[in-house]
Amino acid sequence: MEFGIFDHMDHGGQGSLSQFYEDRLGIVELYDQSGIYAYHLAEHHATPLGMAPSPNIFLSAIAQRTKKLRFGPLVYCLPLYHPIRLLEEICMLDQMSGGRLEMGVGRGISPIELNYWGINYDDGPLIYKEVFDLITKGISDNKLNHNGSSFQISDMPMNLSLIQQPHPPLWYGVANPSSVEWPAEKGLNIITNQPVEKAKEITSGYKEVWSRLGRDEDNLPFLGMTRYIVISEDSKKAKKLADRAYPKWRKSFMSLWDLHGKKPVGVTYPETFSELADAGQGIAGNPSEILDKISLEIESADINYFVARFAFGDLQLDEVRESIELFSEKIMPELKGGS
């Protein structure tokens, strides 16, 4: 059992943007000191939901501010990248971090964001596949050649290289059990934010494909599940913080959809943290309550990677720090000991 972090990097009113970035880097340093395995950063555009629209810039700062923490995007929205630029930056980040880059890939979940870039949402999967194939091929070849529908590259020398071979570990977000075939065939690590019952369907489906391909279950990649988490020695305080911060996060999540008068694609979130907790996607309480809840969810969903969302909404640095410290001191050792 390992533990990760997912971060939208939403700006819910924590002062100036420059201070927000500095506080977030301080939080990431704390993850590094607390034994967290990896930090996963979302990519969004034109919305307060994601204040790291160029993830590699923020990740390059993380590379310099941390020692052991692995990190990467969840996900690179591949249709928005020219593959040469992305490929070269992936190589740089892996080298600058001493081989700690984790590489999440996806098509982008928001048609509105893609449209701002002049990309039709329905064209996303084809562009995504071409960019994915090109960057994984480019990583392994000394010269890059590609003749596709969107990109044509001829005999481009690859002077940059990776520490991790053949490429950094790959990650994929899964919301639907029917979507496990491709990541399982490719051997990708996965993360879901679904409630326990659906998360269990996802992990079971992944393992079924894995077994069908004749692979040893001992070699399974990470099968992860993420939850919003607020922890305090005072359970009432934790729930009060979650009740205050979550609606700010949800407002950021809904901002572009509301602006365009549309409903989110593929995912919905309730209006209150209490409803989120009832849906099985958020947990707030004291360490004992959190430990009991997470232990049950890990067992029920059959995961080997638990991913927390500690920083969201308008939670302040000291409030997030309390959750991280209690999680690392009182919860992680118990869960690792039982894994």
Secondary structure, 3 states (H helix, E strand, C coil): CEEEEEECCCCCCCCCHHHHHHHHHHHHHHHHHCCCCEEEECCCCCCCCCCCCCHHHHHHHHHHHCCCCEEEECCEEHHHCCHHHHHHHHHHHHHHCCCCECEEEECCCCHHHHHHCCCCHHHHHHHHHHHHHHHHHHHHCCEEEEECCCCEEEEEECCCCCCCCCCCCEEEECCCHHHCHHHHHHCCEEEECCCHHHHHHHHHHHHHHHHHCCCCHHHCCCEEEEEEEEECCCHHHHHHHHHHHHHHHHHHHHHHHHHCCCCCCCCCCCCCHHHHHHCCCEEEECHHHHHHHHHHHHHHHCCCEEEEECCCCCCCHHHHHHHHHHHHHHHHHHHHHCC
